[in-house]
Amino acid sequence: MWQRASSEFAEQLAEHGRAAPGSWNALQAMFDAVRSNLVGNRVAIGSDENRFAFTLRSLEASVGPLAAASGQVDDVSLRAEDFTWRSFQCARVLARLGNFHTRLRSRPILVSAPIDVTAVLTGPALNAVFVKYVPHFRCEITPTGDLRIHRANRPRWGYVQVVPAVEHGAIVLRPSGVGRGVHLWRFRRRLLPIRPRLNLPDWVRVTGADLHPGSLEVRLRIDEWTVDSQELMSLVRNHRRAGGGGHRPT
């Protein structure tokens, strides 16, 4: 099955000195091709609202003969920077792909399910999300890791300090106090959370959120991710022809 799905990577076998046929060779060749040609380069995959782009920094995969016999690998991770998807811009993204395998159709596709993602948004990137989805408000993340929200047209009126949390797979903002300038008055009782409508797809759920100085770290679970194997091979081929290959495997 895997040989059929990865036939376009056959040329990589000779390039990396793996002349023997087999699922392990084909699968390893695919990871080697991506690693040697796309790491360090800008990559764009998908179309319309599901199109995303990023700079690939690393790709790690543990491939063995038994695990790859059916074209399936359970330990794949990638690290990227400058990730953009819809209105979201993340400085850094770490993704762990579970059950990475091939689904045979008229055009074979690569599938992973589920995917656990850790994304880091800077303060300006988070504010851009507010501009898109909560246009009447703006936000900032302080150097001490506090998240403050204020009216877009009345920034000097003060701010509400909030703490991000997760409820039913969505991010919520729990007010913890109000302030103006350097003065902060904390609430003595818990208030109803603010629920931004980010319009995430049903197959994306937020699992955690933590504030850090100047940034917000969000953890997500994606039910399934797919990419056309021919589209991936085209990316590899185009970067190789352009001489934009990144790090070569050793």
Secondary structure by P-SEA (a helix, b strand, c coil): ccccccccaaaaaaaaccccccaaaaaaaaaaaaaaccccbbbbbbccccbbbbbcccccccccccccccccccbbbbbbcccccccccccbbbbbbcbbbbbbccbbbbbbcbbbbbbbbcaaaaaaaaaaccccbbbbbcccbbbbbbbccccccbbbbbbbbbcccbbbbbbcccccccbbbbbccccbbbbbccccccccccccccccccbbbbbbbbccccccaaaaaaaaaaaaaacccccccc
